[in-house]
Amino acid sequence: MAPTQTDIPDSDRFTVVIVGGGAAGLTVAARLRRARPNLSIAVIDPATTHAYQPGWTLVGAGVMSLKDTLRQEGGLIPKGVRWLRATVASFTPEENAVTLADGRRIGYRRLVVCPGLQLDWGKIDGLTETLGRNGVCSNYSRDTVEYTWACIQSLKGGTALFTQPPMPIKCAGAPQKIAYLASDYWRREGVLSRMKVEFDVAGDALFGVKYFVPALQDAIDYYGIDLQLKHNLVAVDGPKRQATFAVTAPDGSSSMVTRGFDMLHVTPPQSAPDFIKSSPLVNAAGWLDVDATTLRHVRFDTVFGLGDVIGTSNAKTAAAARAQAPVVVENLLASLDGRPLAGAYDGYGACPLTVSYGRVVLAEFLYGGVPAPSFHYDQRKPSRFAWALKTKVFPRLYWNMMLTGRDVHLPHKPIKDI
């Protein structure tokens, strides 16, 4: 039976509706406009400010200003694309319709779902009450990222804790990037010897791609950082400057451990947005259920997804969205034309791990943790070249190429014999 959209006026029906105006959504919209200028396209997103979030590690380390990572959302919407500044309430995929929070229904022939993920600050007891003061900071929030830099500069000794919650999270390297940059700053200031720096990871590994772990362990050892695995932050008492962790011992037993701190950098637990989790579009784990290669929904042929919200095993990074967008556009257009879906996503993601001011371990990899460098050098070695990419080149590519729908073609070659 054909989708029923009889209650939707023609003005609210589009060939393509994109839910999410972040990196993934704007890139897909721009690429679609370049490929087929006559398509009717709508982007649904309530935000008025767009953030280059990969830059927030640098903001927290005093390298980049917050204002340089922010732009007006309306100025980034591609010409000819209609922006619906609204919040999605629900999906009716069997009718090819999206319902907004005000009850209005929007019809589509194809739907692209890419609203990112949500930061679940409230899952850590006491965190929301103290975040942004009492030495509790986070590079994951626009409101507190500048406070991270203030905390780093003001600390002349004491205990600094950096946390990483259970996976998946966006930019999985970010929790440790700031630990290295802070330690490097304190080393340069001559106070690192008076610091106890601890990196508390909920999982059982320093990084998910084994190929890069030795280089990162070298940074841990160089700064004297105390790496604590299977330590999951569950509560914070800001006024008392105490952090409580759920700790899993090697024998599987669990206990609670409370540690004092002078500075606490928190990476919050993360999940798909609530309106996604409550929709018929999710898998059993609560993420958008798409085919890992074609990025089309496994049950609804008119739905595609990309970015942080999808339930595939790739890293949730801007580089992943950049690699996914051409695949989604190719396959979406093929589906409109009745052609086979030939676009294939290989799981590419990248994480420039800032191990010091001026040096980066550029981790690029595919599904299964297969290293896949785009540049011809040993990317396990900290590089000034990769620092220049992270601080200068990648932001320009993001604003001037990726979001405008232009090709950013950096071919990567898997390293299989390792």
N, C-alpha and C positions, 0 to 999 in steps of 0.2 A: 504494500500500500504506500502511496506517495505521502511525503510529509505534509502535515496539516498546519497551515499558517494563515488560515482564513481570518483570524482576528488581528493580524499584523498588517498595518498600512504599508503601501508600497515604499514610502519614505523610510521605513525601518527594516527594509529587506535589502540584503547585500549579497554579492557573490561570495565574498570572503569576510568573515568576522574574526578579528584577532583579539583575544582576551589577554591583556597585558601590554603595557607600553614601555617596558624596560628594554634592555639590550636585545633580547631575542625578538620581541614583538616589533620594535621599530625596524630592525634589520630585515625581517620578513616582509613587512609592509613596503619598505623601500625597494627591495629586490622584486617584489611583485609588480610595483609600479613601473620599474624599469623594463620588466619582461613583457607586461601587458598593460599599457597605460589606460586602456578603457575599462579595466575591471572596476567594479564598485566595491570598495574596501572600507571597513570601519575598524577602528581601534578602540577598545573599551578599557579605560584606566582612569581612576579618580585622582591620581597624583598630579600635582602642578609643577613639581620639580623632579628632574631626572638626575641621577647620580652615577658618576663613574666610580663604582665601588672598589674596583681593583686599586684605586689610588688611596684608599683609606689607610692601608698599612703605612704608606709614606706620610700621610697627614699625622698619624699617631706617632711617627718618628721625627717629625719636624722638617721633613724634606719637601713636602708639598702643602699648599694651603687648601683648606676645605672649600673655599669659593672656587678654586680651579677645578674641583670635581663636580660642580653643580651647574646645571643649565635649566632654562625654562622648558618644560615639557612641550608646550604648544609650539615653540620654535623648532622642535625636532620632528614633529609629525610631518610626514612627506606630503608635498603639495598634491591635492586631489584625493587625499585620504580623509575620511570623516572621523573626527575625534569625539567619542562619547565619554564625557567626563563623569563617569558613574561607576557604581560598584555592582558586581554581578552577585545575584542572590542564588540562582540555580540554573541547571541545564536540563533541557528536554531533547536529548539527541535523537530520539525516534521521530521528533517533529522538526528537527533542524532549527531549534530555537533556544535562545538564551533569555532568561528573565532577570531584569535589573532589580536593584533594591527598592525602587519606587513602584514596582509592579509592571513596568513597561516591558513588552516582549520584542526581541530583535530576531529577525529571521536571517538565515544564511543558506548557501549551497555548500560551503565548506567552512569549517571552524578550525582555527589554530589556537591552542590553549598554551599560554606561556606567561602566567602571572608571577613566576618566581616562587619563592617559598616564604614562610613566616618565621620570625624569631620568637621562640617560646620562652621569653624572659621569666614568666610567671611559674615555670616548672622548677625554678631554683628558689627555694624558700627564702624570703627576705631580700632578694636581689633588687626588685623594682623600687623598694623603699630607699635603697642606698646607692643605686647606680648613678654615677656622676659626682659622687662626693665620698668622703671617708676613705679616699684612696682606691675606690672601686671604679674601674674604667672599662671601656670596650671599644675596639676599632670597628665593631659590627654595627654601631649606631651612629648615625649622623649627629645626634645630639651629644654624644660623649667622646667622639674620636679625638677632639681637640684636648679633652681632659686627660687622655692617655699621655700626650706629649707633656702636659703640665706635671703629671705625676712623675714621669721619667726624669724631667729636669730638676724637680725639687728633692728627689731622693738622694741622699748622700751616704746612706748606709741602711742596713736592716734587711727585711725579708720581702722579696717580690715573687708572687705566685702568678703563673700563667696557665690557664686551663683550656682543655679541649673536650667537648662533650662526645657522646656516642655518635657515630656516623649514621646516615649521611648528613653532611653540612656543606654549605657553599664555601668554595675556596679553602679546601681542607688544609692547605699549608699555612694559612694566615695566622692561626693560633701560635705557631712556632716562629713565624717570621718576626713578629714583634718582640718575642723573647730574645732573639739574636740581636736585633737592632738596639734594644734597650741595653743589653749587656755590652754591646760594642760602644755605646755612648758612655756608659759608666766606666768602661775600660779607659776610654780617651780622657775622661774627667779625673781619672786616678782614684776612683772610689769603688771599683768592682771588688777589690779585696775585702771591703767592708760589707759586701752584699752576700746574702744567701738567695740565689735565684733557683726557682723550682718550676719545672714544666710538668703539669699533672694531666695525664692523658687517660681518657675513659677506656680506650681500646688497649690492645696488646702489642702495638707496634708504633714506632716513632713516625713512620710514613707508610702509606699503603702500597707504594711501589718499591719493592726491595732493591731494585737497581740503584736507587738514589740514597738509600739509608746510610751506607758507610760515610758518604760525604756529609750528611746531616749529623751523624754521630760525631764526626770530627769537630763540627761546630759546637755541639753540646759539650764535648770534652775540653775544647779550647777555652770556652768561657767558664768552665766549671759548673755548668748547670746541672742540677739534680733532677734526673729524669725519673718520674714516677708513673709507671704504667698501671692500668686498671684502677685509676683513681678518678672517680666521677663526682664533680662538684654538685652537691644537693642543697646546700644552705649557706647563707651569708649573714653574718651579724656585723653590719657596718660600724656602728658606734664602738663595739668591742674589738673590731678588726680581727674577726675570726671567720674562717672558712671551714665548712664541714664537707668531707668527702665520703662517699660510699666506696669502700676498698674491697676488691676481690683478691683473695690470696691464691697462691698456686694450687692449693688443694680444692679450690672452688668455694671455700667458706667466705662469708662477707662480714664486714665490720664497718663501724663509723669512726673516722679519724678527724679531729679538729685541729687546725693549724692557725697560728697567728700570722698576720701579715702587716706590712706597711703599705704595700701596693698589691692590688689584685686585678689582673686583666682577665676578664671573663669572655669566653666564647659561649653564647647561649645555645641550648638545644634548639633544633630546627625541624620543621615539618612542612608538608604541603599546606597551603592556606585552607582555612576551615571550610570555605565554600567549595573547595575541590574535594576535601576529605568526605563531605556529606553528599557528594554527587554520584551518579551512576558511572562516572568515567574512571574511577580509581581501581587499583589492584588491591590485593589483600593487605598490603603494607601501607596503604593510604596515599600512594603516589599515582600520577596519571599513567594509565595502562596503555603504553604504546609499544609497537614492535621495535626492537632495539636497532634494527637496520633501516627500515623504511620510515620510521617515526610516525606511521599512521596508527590510529587506535586499533587495538586488537579486536574490538567488537563493533565499533561504529565506523564504517568506511568513510564517512564525510568529516571525520575529526582527525586532526593531526596535533602533535605536541612537540615542544622543545624547551630547552633551558632547564632551570633548576627544578621545575615541578615534575619532570618525567621520572618514571620509576625504572630507569635503566642504570647499569652499573658504572657508567662513566663518571669522571669527576665533574662536580657542579661548578664550572668556571666560565668566565666570559669567552675564553678560547673555545670551549666546547660549544657554546651557543653560536659562535662565529662559524664553526665547522658544520653545525647542524642546519643552519638557516638555508644554505643552498640546496641541501637534500630535501627539506620540507617544501621549498618553493618548486623544485623540479617535480616532486611526486604529487604535490597538490595540483599543479597545472596538468600533469599527466592524467590524474583522476578526473578532472573536469573534461578532458578531451576523450576520455574512455580508453586511454593507452595504459600499458603495463607500467608499474612503478619501478623505474630503473635506478633511482637515486639510492645510494647506500652510505650510511654513516658507520664509520669503523670504531667509534668510541673515543676519538681523539679529544684530548684535554691537555691543558698546559698549566703549570704552576711555577712562576718565577719566585724561587725561595731566596729571600734576601738574608744571607748569612752574615752580612756586615754592611756598613756604609761603603758603597762602591763595589760590592761583589755579590753576585747572584748565582745560585745553582738553578739553571733553567731545566725544569723537569717537564718533558713532553712524553705522552704515553697514550696507548690505545686500550680497548677492552682487554681485560686479563692482565693489565699492568705491563704490557709490552712496550718498552721504550721506543720512541719514534721521533728522533731529532729532526728539526728543520734546518739546522746549521751544522757545518762540517767541523766540529770539534768535540772533544769529550765533555759532554754537558754535565757530567758529575763533578767537574772541577769548577769551583767558584770563579766567576768571570766578570771582568769590568765591561766587556762587550754586552753581556746579558743585563748588567746594571743600566747601561745606556738604553737598551731596549725597554726595560721596565719603567724607567723614569722619563724617557723622552719620546721614544718611538711608539710604544704601544698606546699611550693616551692619544696621540695624533691619529694613529690608525683607527682608533675607536670612534672619535668624533667625526673625522673627515672622510673615512672610507667605510667602515662597517655600518654605521648608522645611516649612511646615505645610500646603501645598497651596492656599493662598488666592491669588486672582487679584491679580497686580501689573500692572494694565493701564495701560501708558504708551504710548498710540498714537503711532507714528512716521510721519512723512510724507516720502517720498523727494523729494530735490531733483534733478530730472533735467536742468534747464537750467543748467548750470554751465560 
